[in-house]
Amino acid sequence: MKNSKQALSSLLLLLALVGCGKEQFGGAPQSSSSEVQGLTKYVQDSCSQMTLIKPQVDILYVVDNSASNTYISSSIKNTILKTVDSISKDFDYRVIGTGVLPEGSSPNSHFQVLTNSTLSPYNGSNRILTASQFDFFEGSVSGGAAEAGLKRTIEFINANRSGSNPVFRQGANLLVVLFSNGRDTEVEVQSQFNDSTTVNTSVYNARLASLRAIKTNLSLANLRMLSVTAHSACQSGWKDSSKSYKNMAKSLYLDSGATDSSSQDSYDLCSSSVVSGVFQDVNRSIQKVIIPHKYLYWPITFTSSDNIDLNTMQVRVGSSLLVRNSEYTYIDNASLSTYNTRISPSIGEPTNARHLIQFTPGNEVEYPNCVTITSSSKVEYFGYIVLPREPKPETIVVRINGVDIPKSGTNGWSYIGNATKSNVKVQFAGCNCDLTPAIPKSGFMIQLNGTGNYYKSGDSVEAFYVGSGI
């Protein structure tokens, strides 16, 4: 019998908390082996967000509707119309079309609007729903009326920049596309003897001052004039506008501080290839607006359980390690309450995460910063071994991490038989062991006794025995 017990002492049977491993039945002792689940390492990398705002761009086409536009071919007019298609889709735009000469009794109400804006759509009766309906070459003013394109532009903008439904928006980028094969006859005074002109400086300066005042009154982010006019009398009936329209485009370009246009916003109507690229430089120069989000709370998303060891938690913003209870605090959201994580530019991005970080005042996280949170699961301590079959108590041998545990009711193990425990986790002197979440088990139980006899996360637990039916 003594030799039999010595033979049994060399057998191993691991009991995991969730049940038994492989088993052998018959006359031989039972044997299995495994390990208790180790600690889980958690790493979370997440970044703050931002809102991308399309810049508001109001584009006013002031188009030649004088009798001289009969000298402009249909192909050139179609090229001008197609420039609308090249406006950046990243813009929140309104395209407004009107004539360079006043039409009808209410000329400032004679216009069309094409818009892609969803945030600030223009809802006037002149709104065009599709680009195919938009045609600012729909008519012309007969007769030989003098062309005062700059004055007309100023009067039209001022008439439509206020009221209950203004066409031009506060704070927008305003681009004036002035298209004409003529010139401003107020600014350029033609000689009596030939086609040369001189500049009426006082009129030019007054028009420039009025345009600058519009920029101020509308608090415009930018004001530019894209002059699509003839730079020479390249065709019959065309006039060189270099001293009026072309020069005004240059003045406003220099005012804006832009550096994107080698032509300084002046495009030669005599070259259709140049005209087709009228918006290329502008599309690149007007930048999207980025509004950073600022966060007071940050959800921890790597686990939804309460099994986080706070002593191992580290929070970094970028490469900076934050100090707990000074730069951030931990929130145990056991009730799964809802927190609005974002505090700016508006309150939002709600979460009911089980665990959260709250940043202290002055340490809130703002775009584009990223947050890295690391932690591990809690170390769990266990005081019971559950056997899958009823053993002969005198045959039981227990080992933890390869060390034999003696049979003892005070400092070892004892067999308590078939039992149910609401929680196989234990506390002992010198360990503030967390008993949550509870792990209930039922079966044939071995109880570990004494402060030094327990097993924990990652330990190897071995037991061997002979079944009671053998």
Beta strands, then each sheet from edge to edge (+ up, - down):
strand 1: 15-16
strand 2: 19-20
strand 3: 41-47
strand 4: 50-53
strand 5: 56-63
strand 6: 92-99
strand 7: 112-115
strand 8: 127-128
strand 9: 173-180
strand 10: 188-190
strand 11: 197-199
strand 12: 222-229
strand 13: 266-268
strand 14: 289-292
strand 15: 294-295
strand 16: 297-300
strand 17: 314-317
strand 18: 320-321
strand 19: 328-332
strand 20: 339-344
strand 21: 348-351
strand 22: 355-359
strand 23: 365-366
strand 24: 370-376
strand 25: 381-382
strand 26: 384-387
strand 27: 397-400
strand 28: 403-405
strand 29: 413-421
strand 30: 441-448
strand 31: 455-456
strand 32: 461-464
sheet 1: 1+ 2-
sheet 2: 3+ 24- 17+ 18-
sheet 3: 4+ 14-
sheet 4: 8+ 7+ 6- 5- 9- 12- 13-
sheet 5: 10+ 11-
sheet 6: 21+ 20- 15+ 23-
sheet 7: 16+ 22- 19+
sheet 8: 25+ 31-
sheet 9: 26+ 30- 29+
sheet 10: 28+ 27- 32+
end
